[in-house]
Amino acid sequence: MFLGFPTIKQIKKILVKEKIDIVHFMTPVPSGIMAMLAARELGLGVVGHSHTQPENIFLRFPPMFRNKFVYDLCYRYIASVYNKADIIACPSAFAEKKIKEYIPNLILLF
């Protein structure tokens, strides 16, 4: 498995070369964030896809990590990223409910 850490400049070059109109990211990791920021600089549309819930991330972690405090920190981080999208697609009613708690005014697709 490899992790990518592209720069905004590298991503912008690809977006322009390929004539991309919309950037879609699924998880708030460095490559998705850089793509979103590159899209913003180019005036492109951004779609976030809410595939990240702490309840799933920490499912197999020790109980000390599965609590409201940890989940709330994660959701606040996730919301800070998704809040920069034009629209968020939610794969489930649970994802929609949770993201609405943290970004109530965002347009959601379900």
HUFENFEN-V382788 format. One record per residue. RES is the residue in three letters. PHI is phi in whole degrees, 0 to 359 (999 if undefined). PSI is psi as a letter, one per 30 degrees, with the letter a starting at -180 (* if undefined). OMEGA is omega in degrees with one decimal (999 if undefined). Layout:
RES,PHI,PSI,OMEGA / RES,PHI,PSI,OMEGA
This chain:
MET,999,k,179.7 / PHE,235,k,173.7 / LEU,252,k,178.1 / GLY,256,k,176.1 / PHE,231,i,-178.5 / PRO,289,l,176.3 / THR,273,l,176.2 / ILE,301,e,-179.7 / LYS,299,e,179.2 / GLN,297,e,-179.0 / ILE,292,e,178.4 / LYS,302,e,179.2 / LYS,300,e,178.6 / ILE,293,e,-178.3 / LEU,299,e,179.3 / VAL,290,e,-178.4 / LYS,301,e,-177.4 / GLU,273,f,179.5 / LYS,56,h,-179.1 / ILE,282,k,179.4 / ASP,257,e,-175.1 / ILE,224,k,174.7 / VAL,251,k,-178.5 / HIS,239,k,176.0 / PHE,235,k,-174.7 / MET,253,f,-178.9 / THR,227,k,-177.9 / PRO,278,i,176.9 / VAL,254,l,-174.8 / PRO,309,e,-177.6 / SER,294,e,177.7 / GLY,292,e,179.1 / ILE,294,e,179.0 / MET,296,e,177.9 / ALA,296,e,178.8 / MET,296,e,180.0 / LEU,294,e,176.8 / ALA,297,e,178.3 / ALA,300,e,179.2 / ARG,300,e,180.0 / GLU,297,f,179.8 / LEU,268,f,-179.8 / GLY,75,g,-179.6 / LEU,270,l,175.8 / GLY,287,l,-180.0 / VAL,230,k,175.9 / VAL,245,k,172.4 / GLY,264,k,-179.6 / HIS,237,j,-170.6 / SER,288,i,178.7 / HIS,257,g,-173.9 / THR,237,j,174.5 / GLN,234,k,179.3 / PRO,304,e,179.6 / GLU,302,e,178.2 / ASN,274,e,-178.6 / ILE,300,e,-174.3 / PHE,264,g,-176.4 / LEU,305,e,-176.3 / ARG,258,g,177.6 / PHE,278,l,174.8 / PRO,301,l,-177.1 / PRO,307,f,-178.6 / MET,299,f,178.5 / PHE,265,f,-177.3 / ARG,258,i,-179.0 / ASN,212,l,-175.5 / LYS,301,e,-178.7 / PHE,298,e,-179.8 / VAL,295,e,179.4 / TYR,300,e,-179.8 / ASP,298,e,176.4 / LEU,301,e,179.7 / CYS,296,e,-180.0 / TYR,296,e,177.4 / ARG,296,e,176.6 / TYR,295,e,179.8 / ILE,303,e,-179.7 / ALA,296,e,180.0 / SER,296,e,178.3 / VAL,277,e,-177.9 / TYR,296,f,179.4 / ASN,296,f,179.2 / LYS,271,f,179.0 / ALA,277,l,175.1 / ASP,284,e,-176.4 / ILE,206,l,177.0 / ILE,237,k,173.8 / ALA,263,k,-179.2 / CYS,246,k,-177.9 / PRO,279,f,-178.5 / SER,205,l,176.4 / ALA,295,e,177.7 / PHE,298,e,179.5 / ALA,299,e,179.0 / GLU,297,e,-179.7 / LYS,299,e,-176.5 / LYS,292,e,-178.1 / ILE,291,e,177.6 / LYS,295,f,177.6 / GLU,296,e,-174.6 / TYR,256,f,177.0 / ILE,225,i,-172.7 / PRO,294,f,-175.1 / ASN,264,g,-177.5 / LEU,280,k,176.0 / ILE,284,k,-178.2 / LEU,241,k,170.8 / LEU,247,k,176.6 / PHE,225,*,999
